Amino acid sequence: MPEQLNQTDLDATAAVETPAETGEQSASEAAAAASAAAYPDVPSEAWSGVHRGPLREGEWVRLTDSKGRKHNFALEAGKKFFSNKGHLSHDDLIGREEGFTLASSAGGEYMVFRPLLSEFVVSMPRGAAVVYPKDAAQIVAMADIFPGARVVEAGVGSGALTCSLLRAVGPWGKVSSFERREEFADVARRNVNQFFGAPEGQSHPAWELTLGDLAEALPASGERCDRIILDMLAPWECLDAAAGALVPGGIVCAYVATTTQLSRFVETVRAHGGFTEPQPWESLVRDWHVEGLAVRPGHKMIGHTAFLVTARRLAPGQKPLRKTRRPAPGAYGPDYSGPRPPGLPVEPTDTEV
């Protein structure tokens, strides 16, 4: 007759089996602890949107194949990534350090990294067109967005520029974004929270998103700011509100797509009289092919995406310096119907001369 075990014997048996299990678990925990010590994560209070260490579920990853084709997606346990080169299991990525190569089921190889901010914004879900990285970088640099700055953004779109502004001001600054369309605001909120890894129900501590028109809401709030970024169809309509909110020396920066918008905004700034001479420009990016003795411009180029304009706010009661150079003949002729700089007479027509 088989010997029956009482509860005491069962407990003893369990106690004998536990060390092996505990040993395996401890080895796994030790490896994770060693990895965390070698690559400590960026402090969460920095709100940088950057992580170190093993890839985690919920994080975005960027896969690049041998032809340079890129795929971005969020990691989710149990899911698979499919392409014309077979599939990959998300579980094979979770827990590994970025920067590794992984083969798909069909033998295709992928390099795995976390996406950079410049890579995330061109692949994230969109409600409106995004401000591309080359322009976002120009805005941050030329509008002098600094840590701790108080920045107002009109036209949040899909949140691409918002991510760059929040990264620049840090958790100690403030970015107040205004968006008139609720569906765009919802997309932007999800994208910004996704990039910065905001916990459920929370957002970046320096970000405030307002649904409404900046031209009406900003004066009503009485808010003062260091920088104002206008990304909208008619930025000249918000210039008075911007002038009232900017501190002396503050910068207004407009992002416009066409020469018609560019001209209207620049001339409105001049006619206002409370800003320095506006500075308009655009940026073009061209890559280069470098291979041995073959060093030449690349075949692809990022050309025109938008025009940028900056101007600085003058102190109350001050006027901009008067331009000594006369406008080009016909620049403000009878066919010109836009805003005119102060003191500029209307040029006579040919019949009046």
C-alpha positions as CSV (number, residue, x, y, z in Angstrom):
1,M,0.0,0.0,0.0
2,P,1.5,3.3,-1.0
3,E,2.5,5.5,1.8
4,Q,0.3,8.6,2.2
5,L,1.9,12.0,2.8
6,N,0.4,14.3,5.3
7,Q,0.4,18.1,5.0
8,T,3.7,18.3,6.8
9,D,5.4,16.0,4.3
10,L,3.8,18.0,1.4
11,D,5.2,21.2,2.8
12,A,8.6,19.7,3.2
13,T,8.5,18.4,-0.4
14,A,7.5,21.8,-1.7
15,A,10.3,23.3,0.3
16,V,12.8,21.0,-1.3
17,E,11.6,22.0,-4.8
18,T,11.6,25.7,-4.2
19,P,15.4,26.4,-4.1
20,A,15.8,25.3,-7.8
21,E,12.9,27.5,-8.9
22,T,14.2,30.3,-6.8
23,G,17.7,29.9,-8.2
24,E,16.4,30.2,-11.8
25,Q,14.4,33.2,-10.9
26,S,17.3,34.8,-9.1
27,A,19.5,34.3,-12.1
28,S,17.0,36.0,-14.4
29,E,16.6,38.9,-11.9
30,A,20.3,39.2,-11.5
31,A,20.7,39.5,-15.3
32,A,18.1,42.2,-15.5
33,A,19.7,44.0,-12.5
34,A,23.1,43.8,-14.2
35,S,21.6,45.2,-17.4
36,A,19.9,48.0,-15.5
37,A,23.1,48.9,-13.7
38,A,25.1,48.9,-17.0
39,Y,22.5,51.0,-18.8
40,P,20.6,53.0,-16.3
41,D,17.4,54.5,-17.7
42,V,17.1,58.2,-18.3
43,P,15.4,59.7,-15.2
44,S,11.7,59.8,-15.6
45,E,11.5,63.3,-14.2
46,A,13.4,64.5,-17.3
47,W,10.5,63.7,-19.6
48,S,12.9,63.3,-22.5
49,G,11.0,60.5,-24.4
50,V,14.3,58.5,-24.4
51,H,14.8,55.2,-22.7
52,R,17.8,53.0,-22.1
53,G,18.1,49.3,-21.2
54,P,16.0,46.4,-22.4
55,L,13.0,47.0,-24.8
56,R,9.7,47.0,-22.9
57,E,6.2,46.1,-23.9
58,G,4.3,49.3,-25.1
59,E,7.5,50.9,-26.4
60,W,7.9,51.8,-30.1
61,V,10.7,50.1,-32.1
62,R,12.1,50.8,-35.5
63,L,13.0,47.9,-37.8
64,T,15.3,48.5,-40.8
65,D,16.0,45.9,-43.5
66,S,19.0,45.5,-45.7
67,K,17.5,47.9,-48.3
68,G,16.9,50.6,-45.8
69,R,13.1,50.1,-45.6
70,K,11.8,51.0,-42.2
71,H,8.9,49.8,-40.1
72,N,7.8,51.4,-36.8
73,F,5.4,49.7,-34.3
74,A,4.6,49.4,-30.6
75,L,5.6,46.2,-28.9
76,E,2.8,44.0,-27.6
77,A,3.4,40.6,-26.0
78,G,2.0,37.8,-28.1
79,K,1.8,39.8,-31.3
80,K,3.7,39.3,-34.6
81,F,5.1,41.7,-37.1
82,F,4.5,40.7,-40.8
83,S,6.2,41.8,-43.9
84,N,7.1,40.4,-47.3
85,K,10.2,38.9,-45.6
86,G,8.1,36.7,-43.2
87,H,7.2,37.5,-39.6
88,L,8.8,38.3,-36.3
89,S,7.4,37.7,-32.8
90,H,7.2,40.8,-30.6
91,D,8.2,38.5,-27.7
92,D,11.6,38.0,-29.4
93,L,12.2,41.7,-29.1
94,I,10.9,42.4,-25.6
95,G,13.6,42.2,-23.0
96,R,16.5,42.7,-25.4
97,E,18.9,45.6,-25.7
98,E,18.3,47.7,-28.8
99,G,20.9,47.7,-31.6
100,F,20.6,44.0,-32.4
101,T,19.9,42.1,-35.7
102,L,17.1,39.6,-35.9
103,A,16.1,37.2,-38.7
104,S,12.5,36.8,-39.7
105,S,10.7,33.5,-40.4
106,A,11.7,33.8,-44.1
107,G,15.3,34.7,-43.4
108,G,15.1,38.5,-43.8
109,E,17.3,40.4,-41.4
110,Y,16.3,43.5,-39.5
111,M,18.2,45.9,-37.4
112,V,16.2,46.8,-34.2
113,F,16.4,50.2,-32.5
114,R,14.1,52.5,-30.6
115,P,13.0,55.3,-33.0
116,L,14.5,58.8,-32.6
117,L,12.2,61.7,-32.3
118,S,12.9,62.6,-35.9
119,E,11.9,59.1,-36.9
120,F,8.9,58.8,-34.6
121,V,7.1,62.0,-36.0
122,V,7.2,60.9,-39.6
123,S,5.6,57.5,-38.9
124,M,3.2,58.3,-36.1
125,P,-0.6,58.5,-36.7
126,R,-1.7,61.8,-38.3
127,G,-4.7,64.0,-38.2
128,A,-3.0,66.9,-40.0
129,A,0.2,67.3,-41.9
130,V,3.3,67.3,-39.6
131,V,6.1,69.8,-39.2
132,Y,9.0,67.8,-40.6
133,P,12.2,67.3,-38.5
134,K,14.3,69.7,-40.6
135,D,11.8,72.5,-40.0
136,A,11.2,71.6,-36.3
137,A,15.0,71.8,-35.8
138,Q,15.1,75.2,-37.4
139,I,12.3,76.4,-35.3
140,V,13.9,75.3,-32.1
141,A,17.2,76.8,-33.0
142,M,16.2,80.0,-34.8
143,A,13.3,80.8,-32.4
144,D,15.8,80.1,-29.6
145,I,13.6,77.7,-27.6
146,F,15.4,77.3,-24.3
147,P,15.0,75.1,-21.2
148,G,12.4,76.8,-19.0
149,A,10.9,78.9,-21.8
150,R,7.2,79.7,-21.9
151,V,6.1,78.9,-25.4
152,V,2.7,79.3,-27.1
153,E,1.9,77.1,-30.1
154,A,-1.0,77.8,-32.4
155,G,-2.1,74.9,-34.6
156,V,-1.0,71.7,-32.8
157,G,-1.8,69.5,-35.8
158,S,-0.6,65.9,-35.1
159,G,1.8,66.9,-32.3
160,A,5.1,66.6,-34.2
161,L,6.3,70.1,-33.4
162,T,4.9,69.9,-29.9
163,C,7.2,67.0,-29.1
164,S,10.2,69.1,-30.2
165,L,9.1,72.1,-28.2
166,L,8.5,70.0,-25.1
167,R,11.9,68.3,-25.4
168,A,13.5,71.8,-25.7
169,V,11.7,73.5,-22.8
170,G,12.0,70.5,-20.5
171,P,9.7,69.8,-17.5
172,W,10.5,73.2,-16.0
173,G,9.2,75.2,-19.0
174,K,5.7,75.4,-20.4
175,V,4.2,74.8,-23.9
176,S,0.6,76.1,-24.3
177,S,-0.9,74.6,-27.5
178,F,-4.0,75.9,-29.1
179,E,-6.0,73.9,-31.6
180,R,-9.4,74.7,-33.2
181,R,-10.2,71.2,-34.4
182,E,-11.0,68.6,-31.7
183,E,-10.1,65.6,-33.9
184,F,-6.6,67.0,-34.4
185,A,-6.2,67.7,-30.7
186,D,-7.1,64.1,-29.9
187,V,-4.5,62.7,-32.3
188,A,-1.9,65.1,-31.0
189,R,-2.6,64.2,-27.4
190,R,-2.2,60.5,-28.2
191,N,1.0,61.0,-30.1
192,V,2.6,63.3,-27.5
193,N,1.7,61.0,-24.7
194,Q,3.0,58.0,-26.6
195,F,6.3,59.6,-27.3
196,F,7.0,60.8,-23.8
197,G,5.6,57.6,-22.2
198,A,3.0,59.5,-20.1
199,P,1.1,57.2,-17.7
200,E,-2.6,56.5,-18.4
201,G,-4.7,59.5,-17.7
202,Q,-1.6,61.8,-17.5
203,S,0.3,64.1,-19.8
204,H,3.6,65.9,-20.0
205,P,3.8,68.2,-16.9
206,A,4.9,71.2,-19.1
207,W,2.1,70.8,-21.7
208,E,-1.3,72.5,-21.7
209,L,-3.6,71.8,-24.7
210,T,-6.5,74.2,-25.3
211,L,-9.3,73.6,-27.7
212,G,-10.0,77.0,-29.2
213,D,-8.8,79.9,-31.3
214,L,-5.6,81.5,-30.1
215,A,-6.7,85.0,-31.4
216,E,-9.5,84.9,-28.9
217,A,-8.3,82.6,-26.1
218,L,-4.8,84.0,-25.6
219,P,-5.8,87.6,-24.8
220,A,-8.5,86.3,-22.5
221,S,-6.1,84.2,-20.5
222,G,-3.7,87.2,-19.9
223,E,-0.8,84.8,-20.3
224,R,2.7,86.2,-21.0
225,C,5.2,84.1,-23.0
226,D,8.7,84.1,-24.4
227,R,8.1,82.6,-27.8
228,I,5.0,82.1,-30.0
229,I,5.0,79.6,-32.9
230,L,2.2,80.0,-35.5
231,D,1.5,77.0,-37.7
232,M,-1.8,77.9,-39.4
233,L,-3.4,79.0,-42.6
234,A,-3.6,82.7,-41.6
235,P,-1.0,83.5,-39.0
236,W,-1.4,87.2,-39.5
237,E,-4.8,87.0,-37.9
238,C,-3.1,86.2,-34.6
239,L,-0.4,88.8,-34.7
240,D,-2.1,91.3,-32.4
241,A,-2.7,88.6,-29.9
242,A,0.9,87.5,-30.2
243,A,2.1,91.0,-29.7
244,G,0.0,91.4,-26.5
245,A,1.4,88.2,-25.0
246,L,5.1,88.3,-25.9
247,V,7.5,89.8,-23.5
248,P,9.9,92.5,-24.9
249,G,12.6,90.6,-26.8
250,G,10.3,87.7,-27.3
251,I,10.1,85.9,-30.7
252,V,7.2,85.2,-33.0
253,C,7.8,82.5,-35.5
254,A,5.5,81.6,-38.4
255,Y,5.4,78.4,-40.4
256,V,3.7,78.9,-43.8
257,A,3.6,76.8,-47.0
258,T,3.1,79.3,-49.8
259,T,4.7,82.6,-51.0
260,T,1.2,84.2,-50.7
261,Q,1.1,83.4,-47.0
262,L,4.7,84.4,-46.6
263,S,4.2,87.8,-48.2
264,R,1.0,88.5,-46.2
265,F,2.6,87.6,-42.9
266,V,5.8,89.5,-43.4
267,E,4.0,92.7,-44.5
268,T,1.6,92.4,-41.6
269,V,4.5,92.3,-39.2
270,R,6.1,95.3,-40.8
271,A,2.8,97.2,-40.8
272,H,2.3,96.4,-37.1
273,G,5.3,98.4,-36.0
274,G,5.9,96.5,-32.8
275,F,8.5,94.0,-34.1
276,T,11.9,94.0,-35.7
277,E,12.3,93.5,-39.4
278,P,11.0,90.0,-40.1
279,Q,13.5,87.4,-41.3
280,P,12.0,84.8,-43.8
281,W,13.9,81.7,-45.1
282,E,13.5,78.1,-46.0
283,S,15.8,75.1,-45.5
284,L,16.8,72.4,-48.0
285,V,18.4,69.1,-47.0
286,R,20.5,67.0,-49.4
287,D,22.3,63.8,-48.4
288,W,25.6,62.7,-49.9
289,H,26.8,59.4,-51.3
290,V,30.2,58.4,-49.9
291,E,31.8,55.2,-51.1
292,G,35.5,55.0,-51.7
293,L,36.3,57.5,-54.5
294,A,32.6,58.0,-55.3
295,V,31.8,61.1,-53.3
296,R,28.8,62.9,-54.7
297,P,25.4,64.4,-53.8
298,G,22.7,61.9,-53.3
299,H,19.9,61.4,-55.8
300,K,17.2,62.4,-53.2
301,M,16.7,65.7,-51.6
302,I,14.3,67.1,-49.1
303,G,13.3,70.4,-50.8
304,H,10.6,72.9,-50.0
305,T,8.3,72.0,-47.2
306,A,7.6,75.4,-45.7
307,F,8.8,79.0,-45.2
308,L,9.8,80.1,-41.7
309,V,9.6,83.7,-40.5
310,T,10.9,85.2,-37.2
311,A,10.7,88.6,-35.7
312,R,11.4,90.0,-32.2
313,R,9.0,91.9,-30.0
314,L,10.0,95.5,-29.3
315,A,9.5,97.2,-25.9
316,P,6.3,99.2,-25.5
317,G,6.4,102.5,-27.3
318,Q,9.4,101.6,-29.4
319,K,9.5,101.6,-33.2
320,P,11.6,99.5,-35.5
321,L,14.6,101.0,-37.3
322,R,13.7,102.7,-40.5
323,K,15.0,100.9,-43.6
324,T,17.6,103.0,-45.5
325,R,17.3,100.9,-48.7
326,R,14.4,101.8,-50.9
327,P,12.0,99.0,-52.0
328,A,12.5,97.6,-55.5
329,P,10.6,99.5,-58.2
330,G,7.0,98.2,-58.4
331,A,7.2,96.2,-55.1
332,Y,4.5,98.3,-53.6
333,G,2.9,99.6,-56.9
334,P,-0.8,100.2,-57.5
335,D,-1.4,96.4,-58.1
336,Y,-0.2,95.7,-54.6
337,S,-3.1,95.4,-52.2
338,G,-1.5,94.0,-49.0
339,P,-0.4,95.7,-45.8
340,R,2.1,98.5,-46.2
341,P,5.0,99.4,-44.0
342,P,4.4,102.7,-42.0
343,G,5.2,105.8,-44.0
344,L,5.5,104.1,-47.4
345,P,3.6,106.1,-50.1
346,V,1.6,104.5,-52.8
347,E,3.6,104.4,-56.1
348,P,1.9,106.3,-58.9
349,T,0.6,104.5,-62.0
350,D,2.1,105.1,-65.4
351,T,-0.8,107.4,-66.4
352,E,-0.2,109.5,-63.3
353,V,3.5,110.0,-63.9
